[in-house]
Amino acid sequence: MGRIAESIDISASPQSIWDYVQDYQHRTEWDTTVHEYRPIGTDKVGKGVSVLVKSSGFPMNEYEAVYVSFEPYKV
């Protein structure tokens, strides 16, 4: 089976990228599969936090997801 790899250079620190992608308010800017994404009962994401996810595809799905792991700047 073949393998496809892709990479890009981003002129930002890994920490600033992590902070951006973990800020739920930016999720729909970079994740085209998501129409809405927000934590439930808090304004932060992290281990044990539930989030409401509404997909942008067809058919649109809505579900609750839970962070089962969260290691800043790693996982």
Stockholm file with secondary structure:
# STOCKHOLM 1.0

chainA/1-75         MGRIAESIDISASPQSIWDYVQDYQHRTEWDTTVHEYRPIGTDKVGKGVSVLVKSSGFPMNEYEAVYVSFEPYKV
#=GR chainA/1-75 SS CCCCCCCCCCSSCHHHHHHHHTCGGGHHHHCTTEEEEEESSSSSCCTTCEEEEEESSSSCCEEEEECCCCCTTTC
#=GC SS_cons        CCCCCCCCCCSSCHHHHHHHHTCGGGHHHHCTTEEEEEESSSSSCCTTCEEEEEESSSSCCEEEEECCCCCTTTC
//
